[in-house]
Amino acid sequence: MNQVTADRGWLIIDDDEVFAQTLANALTRRGYRTDVAHNARDA
């Protein structure tokens, strides 16, 4: 993981919990920080 990637993060908001977690896992494996919310209130 390089420093540029480690400093970036993604907020994933999707009501499909499986899709949101799958996307978060893929981004995390590539060195990104991720947060997952399943609705606007949680975001």
PDB file of N, CA, C and O in Angstrom, chain B, residues numbered from 101:
ATOM      1  N   MET B 101       0.851  -1.166   0.000  1.00  0.00           N
ATOM      2  CA  MET B 101       0.000   0.000   0.000  1.00  0.00           C
ATOM      3  C   MET B 101       0.897   1.229   0.000  1.00  0.00           C
ATOM      4  O   MET B 101       1.857   1.311   0.767  1.00  0.00           O
ATOM      5  N   ASN B 102       0.581   2.163  -0.850  1.00  0.00           N
ATOM      6  CA  ASN B 102       1.369   3.393  -0.868  1.00  0.00           C
ATOM      7  C   ASN B 102       0.679   4.471  -0.037  1.00  0.00           C
ATOM      8  O   ASN B 102      -0.495   4.346   0.311  1.00  0.00           O
ATOM      9  N   GLN B 103       1.411   5.514   0.269  1.00  0.00           N
ATOM     10  CA  GLN B 103       0.892   6.561   1.152  1.00  0.00           C
ATOM     11  C   GLN B 103      -0.311   7.277   0.551  1.00  0.00           C
ATOM     12  O   GLN B 103      -1.245   7.619   1.277  1.00  0.00           O
ATOM     13  N   VAL B 104      -0.310   7.509  -0.745  1.00  0.00           N
ATOM     14  CA  VAL B 104      -1.432   8.208  -1.376  1.00  0.00           C
ATOM     15  C   VAL B 104      -2.713   7.412  -1.192  1.00  0.00           C
ATOM     16  O   VAL B 104      -3.746   7.979  -0.835  1.00  0.00           O
ATOM     17  N   THR B 105      -2.663   6.108  -1.430  1.00  0.00           N
ATOM     18  CA  THR B 105      -3.842   5.263  -1.282  1.00  0.00           C
ATOM     19  C   THR B 105      -4.300   5.209   0.170  1.00  0.00           C
ATOM     20  O   THR B 105      -5.501   5.254   0.437  1.00  0.00           O
ATOM     21  N   ALA B 106      -3.370   5.115   1.103  1.00  0.00           N
ATOM     22  CA  ALA B 106      -3.727   4.998   2.516  1.00  0.00           C
ATOM     23  C   ALA B 106      -4.424   6.249   3.028  1.00  0.00           C
ATOM     24  O   ALA B 106      -5.212   6.165   3.970  1.00  0.00           O
ATOM     25  N   ASP B 107      -4.157   7.401   2.437  1.00  0.00           N
ATOM     26  CA  ASP B 107      -4.766   8.643   2.886  1.00  0.00           C
ATOM     27  C   ASP B 107      -6.171   8.854   2.331  1.00  0.00           C
ATOM     28  O   ASP B 107      -6.862   9.784   2.748  1.00  0.00           O
ATOM     29  N   ARG B 108      -6.593   8.034   1.426  1.00  0.00           N
ATOM     30  CA  ARG B 108      -7.909   8.199   0.807  1.00  0.00           C
ATOM     31  C   ARG B 108      -8.904   7.235   1.440  1.00  0.00           C
ATOM     32  O   ARG B 108      -8.550   6.135   1.862  1.00  0.00           O
ATOM     33  N   GLY B 109     -10.132   7.667   1.493  1.00  0.00           N
ATOM     34  CA  GLY B 109     -11.164   6.820   2.058  1.00  0.00           C
ATOM     35  C   GLY B 109     -12.438   6.882   1.235  1.00  0.00           C
ATOM     36  O   GLY B 109     -12.662   7.820   0.471  1.00  0.00           O
ATOM     37  N   TRP B 110     -13.253   5.878   1.404  1.00  0.00           N
ATOM     38  CA  TRP B 110     -14.530   5.780   0.707  1.00  0.00           C
ATOM     39  C   TRP B 110     -15.641   5.602   1.728  1.00  0.00           C
ATOM     40  O   TRP B 110     -15.508   4.824   2.673  1.00  0.00           O
ATOM     41  N   LEU B 111     -16.725   6.320   1.538  1.00  0.00           N
ATOM     42  CA  LEU B 111     -17.950   6.092   2.283  1.00  0.00           C
ATOM     43  C   LEU B 111     -18.913   5.430   1.313  1.00  0.00           C
ATOM     44  O   LEU B 111     -19.316   6.031   0.318  1.00  0.00           O
ATOM     45  N   ILE B 112     -19.274   4.201   1.606  1.00  0.00           N
ATOM     46  CA  ILE B 112     -20.161   3.428   0.737  1.00  0.00           C
ATOM     47  C   ILE B 112     -21.538   3.415   1.386  1.00  0.00           C
ATOM     48  O   ILE B 112     -21.699   2.948   2.514  1.00  0.00           O
ATOM     49  N   ILE B 113     -22.527   3.931   0.666  1.00  0.00           N
ATOM     50  CA  ILE B 113     -23.899   3.967   1.167  1.00  0.00           C
ATOM     51  C   ILE B 113     -24.762   3.181   0.192  1.00  0.00           C
ATOM     52  O   ILE B 113     -24.943   3.583  -0.957  1.00  0.00           O
ATOM     53  N   ASP B 114     -25.289   2.063   0.660  1.00  0.00           N
ATOM     54  CA  ASP B 114     -26.139   1.234  -0.191  1.00  0.00           C
ATOM     55  C   ASP B 114     -27.027   0.382   0.701  1.00  0.00           C
ATOM     56  O   ASP B 114     -26.561  -0.162   1.702  1.00  0.00           O
ATOM     57  N   ASP B 115     -28.298   0.263   0.350  1.00  0.00           N
ATOM     58  CA  ASP B 115     -29.196  -0.543   1.167  1.00  0.00           C
ATOM     59  C   ASP B 115     -29.008  -2.041   0.947  1.00  0.00           C
ATOM     60  O   ASP B 115     -29.556  -2.846   1.699  1.00  0.00           O
ATOM     61  N   ASP B 116     -28.249  -2.422  -0.060  1.00  0.00           N
ATOM     62  CA  ASP B 116     -27.905  -3.831  -0.284  1.00  0.00           C
ATOM     63  C   ASP B 116     -26.644  -4.131   0.530  1.00  0.00           C
ATOM     64  O   ASP B 116     -25.530  -3.828   0.103  1.00  0.00           O
ATOM     65  N   GLU B 117     -26.835  -4.727   1.699  1.00  0.00           N
ATOM     66  CA  GLU B 117     -25.728  -4.933   2.630  1.00  0.00           C
ATOM     67  C   GLU B 117     -24.631  -5.821   2.051  1.00  0.00           C
ATOM     68  O   GLU B 117     -23.448  -5.568   2.280  1.00  0.00           O
ATOM     69  N   VAL B 118     -25.005  -6.849   1.311  1.00  0.00           N
ATOM     70  CA  VAL B 118     -24.008  -7.758   0.732  1.00  0.00           C
ATOM     71  C   VAL B 118     -23.155  -7.022  -0.293  1.00  0.00           C
ATOM     72  O   VAL B 118     -21.929  -7.137  -0.278  1.00  0.00           O
ATOM     73  N   PHE B 119     -23.794  -6.268  -1.182  1.00  0.00           N
ATOM     74  CA  PHE B 119     -23.048  -5.511  -2.187  1.00  0.00           C
ATOM     75  C   PHE B 119     -22.124  -4.493  -1.536  1.00  0.00           C
ATOM     76  O   PHE B 119     -20.956  -4.384  -1.910  1.00  0.00           O
ATOM     77  N   ALA B 120     -22.640  -3.748  -0.566  1.00  0.00           N
ATOM     78  CA  ALA B 120     -21.847  -2.713   0.091  1.00  0.00           C
ATOM     79  C   ALA B 120     -20.618  -3.313   0.763  1.00  0.00           C
ATOM     80  O   ALA B 120     -19.526  -2.753   0.663  1.00  0.00           O
ATOM     81  N   GLN B 121     -20.779  -4.433   1.440  1.00  0.00           N
ATOM     82  CA  GLN B 121     -19.646  -5.049   2.125  1.00  0.00           C
ATOM     83  C   GLN B 121     -18.661  -5.653   1.132  1.00  0.00           C
ATOM     84  O   GLN B 121     -17.451  -5.599   1.352  1.00  0.00           O
ATOM     85  N   THR B 122     -19.163  -6.224   0.043  1.00  0.00           N
ATOM     86  CA  THR B 122     -18.278  -6.768  -0.990  1.00  0.00           C
ATOM     87  C   THR B 122     -17.430  -5.665  -1.601  1.00  0.00           C
ATOM     88  O   THR B 122     -16.227  -5.843  -1.793  1.00  0.00           O
ATOM     89  N   LEU B 123     -18.041  -4.535  -1.908  1.00  0.00           N
ATOM     90  CA  LEU B 123     -17.302  -3.399  -2.454  1.00  0.00           C
ATOM     91  C   LEU B 123     -16.286  -2.879  -1.443  1.00  0.00           C
ATOM     92  O   LEU B 123     -15.146  -2.585  -1.803  1.00  0.00           O
ATOM     93  N   ALA B 124     -16.689  -2.766  -0.189  1.00  0.00           N
ATOM     94  CA  ALA B 124     -15.771  -2.303   0.858  1.00  0.00           C
ATOM     95  C   ALA B 124     -14.577  -3.240   0.985  1.00  0.00           C
ATOM     96  O   ALA B 124     -13.442  -2.783   1.114  1.00  0.00           O
ATOM     97  N   ASN B 125     -14.821  -4.529   0.949  1.00  0.00           N
ATOM     98  CA  ASN B 125     -13.726  -5.500   1.050  1.00  0.00           C
ATOM     99  C   ASN B 125     -12.760  -5.363  -0.115  1.00  0.00           C
ATOM    100  O   ASN B 125     -11.545  -5.413   0.076  1.00  0.00           O
ATOM    101  N   ALA B 126     -13.290  -5.191  -1.320  1.00  0.00           N
ATOM    102  CA  ALA B 126     -12.429  -5.048  -2.504  1.00  0.00           C
ATOM    103  C   ALA B 126     -11.567  -3.793  -2.399  1.00  0.00           C
ATOM    104  O   ALA B 126     -10.377  -3.833  -2.711  1.00  0.00           O
ATOM    105  N   LEU B 127     -12.149  -2.695  -1.969  1.00  0.00           N
ATOM    106  CA  LEU B 127     -11.389  -1.449  -1.832  1.00  0.00           C
ATOM    107  C   LEU B 127     -10.356  -1.550  -0.710  1.00  0.00           C
ATOM    108  O   LEU B 127      -9.243  -1.041  -0.841  1.00  0.00           O
ATOM    109  N   THR B 128     -10.721  -2.199   0.379  1.00  0.00           N
ATOM    110  CA  THR B 128      -9.792  -2.373   1.498  1.00  0.00           C
ATOM    111  C   THR B 128      -8.583  -3.195   1.068  1.00  0.00           C
ATOM    112  O   THR B 128      -7.453  -2.874   1.434  1.00  0.00           O
ATOM    113  N   ARG B 129      -8.811  -4.244   0.302  1.00  0.00           N
ATOM    114  CA  ARG B 129      -7.697  -5.061  -0.201  1.00  0.00           C
ATOM    115  C   ARG B 129      -6.760  -4.251  -1.077  1.00  0.00           C
ATOM    116  O   ARG B 129      -5.583  -4.586  -1.202  1.00  0.00           O
ATOM    117  N   ARG B 130      -7.265  -3.199  -1.679  1.00  0.00           N
ATOM    118  CA  ARG B 130      -6.434  -2.340  -2.535  1.00  0.00           C
ATOM    119  C   ARG B 130      -5.821  -1.173  -1.761  1.00  0.00           C
ATOM    120  O   ARG B 130      -5.177  -0.303  -2.348  1.00  0.00           O
ATOM    121  N   GLY B 131      -6.024  -1.159  -0.451  1.00  0.00           N
ATOM    122  CA  GLY B 131      -5.354  -0.183   0.385  1.00  0.00           C
ATOM    123  C   GLY B 131      -6.162   1.033   0.778  1.00  0.00           C
ATOM    124  O   GLY B 131      -5.624   1.958   1.387  1.00  0.00           O
ATOM    125  N   TYR B 132      -7.448   1.055   0.442  1.00  0.00           N
ATOM    126  CA  TYR B 132      -8.285   2.198   0.797  1.00  0.00           C
ATOM    127  C   TYR B 132      -8.962   1.968   2.147  1.00  0.00           C
ATOM    128  O   TYR B 132      -9.254   0.832   2.522  1.00  0.00           O
ATOM    129  N   ARG B 133      -9.205   3.061   2.870  1.00  0.00           N
ATOM    130  CA  ARG B 133     -10.034   3.005   4.071  1.00  0.00           C
ATOM    131  C   ARG B 133     -11.486   3.035   3.610  1.00  0.00           C
ATOM    132  O   ARG B 133     -11.818   3.750   2.664  1.00  0.00           O
ATOM    133  N   THR B 134     -12.345   2.276   4.258  1.00  0.00           N
ATOM    134  CA  THR B 134     -13.755   2.268   3.882  1.00  0.00           C
ATOM    135  C   THR B 134     -14.637   2.361   5.119  1.00  0.00           C
ATOM    136  O   THR B 134     -14.297   1.855   6.189  1.00  0.00           O
ATOM    137  N   ASP B 135     -15.769   3.016   4.947  1.00  0.00           N
ATOM    138  CA  ASP B 135     -16.852   3.020   5.923  1.00  0.00           C
ATOM    139  C   ASP B 135     -18.108   2.653   5.152  1.00  0.00           C
ATOM    140  O   ASP B 135     -18.300   3.086   4.016  1.00  0.00           O
ATOM    141  N   VAL B 136     -18.961   1.850   5.776  1.00  0.00           N
ATOM    142  CA  VAL B 136     -20.177   1.390   5.115  1.00  0.00           C
ATOM    143  C   VAL B 136     -21.386   1.847   5.919  1.00  0.00           C
ATOM    144  O   VAL B 136     -21.428   1.702   7.141  1.00  0.00           O
ATOM    145  N   ALA B 137     -22.366   2.399   5.218  1.00  0.00           N
ATOM    146  CA  ALA B 137     -23.658   2.750   5.805  1.00  0.00           C
ATOM    147  C   ALA B 137     -24.733   2.171   4.892  1.00  0.00           C
ATOM    148  O   ALA B 137     -24.548   2.059   3.680  1.00  0.00           O
ATOM    149  N   HIS B 138     -25.857   1.808   5.498  1.00  0.00           N
ATOM    150  CA  HIS B 138     -26.915   1.186   4.707  1.00  0.00           C
ATOM    151  C   HIS B 138     -28.113   2.103   4.485  1.00  0.00           C
ATOM    152  O   HIS B 138     -29.096   1.715   3.854  1.00  0.00           O
ATOM    153  N   ASN B 139     -28.019   3.324   5.013  1.00  0.00           N
ATOM    154  CA  ASN B 139     -29.052   4.326   4.754  1.00  0.00           C
ATOM    155  C   ASN B 139     -28.479   5.704   5.068  1.00  0.00           C
ATOM    156  O   ASN B 139     -27.395   5.824   5.638  1.00  0.00           O
ATOM    157  N   ALA B 140     -29.211   6.724   4.696  1.00  0.00           N
ATOM    158  CA  ALA B 140     -28.718   8.097   4.866  1.00  0.00           C
ATOM    159  C   ALA B 140     -28.546   8.462   6.336  1.00  0.00           C
ATOM    160  O   ALA B 140     -27.631   9.209   6.683  1.00  0.00           O
ATOM    161  N   ARG B 141     -29.386   7.961   7.175  1.00  0.00           N
ATOM    162  CA  ARG B 141     -29.282   8.273   8.608  1.00  0.00           C
ATOM    163  C   ARG B 141     -27.957   7.762   9.175  1.00  0.00           C
ATOM    164  O   ARG B 141     -27.309   8.463   9.953  1.00  0.00           O
ATOM    165  N   ASP B 142     -27.553   6.563   8.799  1.00  0.00           N
ATOM    166  CA  ASP B 142     -26.294   5.988   9.288  1.00  0.00           C
ATOM    167  C   ASP B 142     -25.075   6.672   8.683  1.00  0.00           C
ATOM    168  O   ASP B 142     -23.997   6.675   9.277  1.00  0.00           O
ATOM    169  N   ALA B 143     -25.253   7.251   7.499  1.00  0.00           N
ATOM    170  CA  ALA B 143     -24.123   7.895   6.819  1.00  0.00           C
ATOM    171  C   ALA B 143     -23.733   9.145   7.554  1.00  0.00           C
ATOM    172  O   ALA B 143     -22.800   9.836   7.144  1.00  0.00           O
TER     173      ALA B 143
END
